[in-house]
Amino acid sequence: MPGTVLYETAEAVATVTLNRPERLNALTPGLVGDMRDALIQANDDDHVRVIRLRGGGTSFCAGYDIGWGAQIMEEREEDRPWDPMADLRIMSRFVDLYMAIWRSPKPVIAQVHGYCVGGGTDLALCSDLIVCADDCRIGYPPARVWGSPTTAMWMYRLGLERSKRVLLTGDALDGHRAVEWGLASESVPSDELDGAAFALARRVAMLPGNQLHMMKVLVNQAFEQMGLHTTQLIGTLLDGASRHTPEGAAFSEAAKVDVRKAVRERDTQFGDYGEGPRTV
C-alpha cells in the first residue's frame, strides 16, 4: 500500500493504519484514495472477516488538513463567486469514503486514541464499532466555525439532545463519556487500547462472514430508512456554506498564513483541544 495508509492481516483481521503521524493523520485526497484501496483489499480477501481502523502516532485523525483545504479554496475560487455544487463534488469524495466504511460488507472497528476531531469523527462514526482510549478527545470543533459534519452521524448515534450538546458547542467527549453516551463500545487505558480493539475484532471474526454481513445490513438499513442520505446531502452543502460565511472566510485567510494560530484563536476561549483538557 502507499505510504499514507499501512495494511496488515492477522487472525482474520485486517488492520488499516492511517500513516500521516506528522500531521496527526489529517485527511487529504491522497489519504482518501489509499484508504479506499485498503478497504477494497480487505473486502476482497476471503481470509479477512473484520477490519480494524486505527491511526499511527499520537492521534487517530485530526480531521481535514486545514492548510490543504484553505489552499484548495484559494486556487479554485480566486476572485470567482463560490459554486456550491463544485464544493459538493469535492467534499463528496470524502463522504463517499466514509460511506464505503459504513457499507463495507465486513465490519469495521475504529480504534480511537488521541484526537479524533472534525472529519476524523466521520471515519470513526461511520465504522460499526468504536473502542477508544480513556483520555481520547472525540469532537467536532469546526462546528464553531468553518465546518458542518458531512455524514451527520452524530445525530444518528447520539440522538437529539446529545448531538446538539456536541454540535452547538464543539466540545469534545473523552472515552468514558463516549461509552456513557453510547457512542463507543469500550473505553480502556491508552496502553491497553491496541489489545482491547484487536480482541474485540477477533471476537467479531468468530462469526461466519455471511452472518456478519447480514447483521450489519439489518442494522444499517434501519438508519438509512430514517433519511440518512438526505441528511448527509444537507450536511455536505452546509459544510461548504460554513466555509463561506464572513467568519468562515476570515478563518480561511488566517489558516493560509498560520494554521496552528488560526485553530488556537478559534479554540482558546473554550479552553479545550490544544488549549486544555476540558471535555463535556
ABEGO torsion letter per residue (X at the ends): XBAABBBBBBGGBBBBBBBBAAAGGBBBAAAAAAAAAAAAAAAABAABABBBBBBBEABABAEBBAAAAAAAAAAAAEABBBBAAAAAAAAAAAAAAAAAAAABABBBBBBBBEBBBEAAAAAAAABABBBBBAABBBBBAAAABGBBBAAGAAAAAAEAAAAAAAAAAGBBBBAAAAAAAGABABBBBAAAAAAAAAAAAAAAAABBAAAAAAAAAAAAAAAAAAGAAAAAAAAAAAAAAAAABAAAAAAAAAAAABAAAAAAAAAAAAGBEAAEABBX
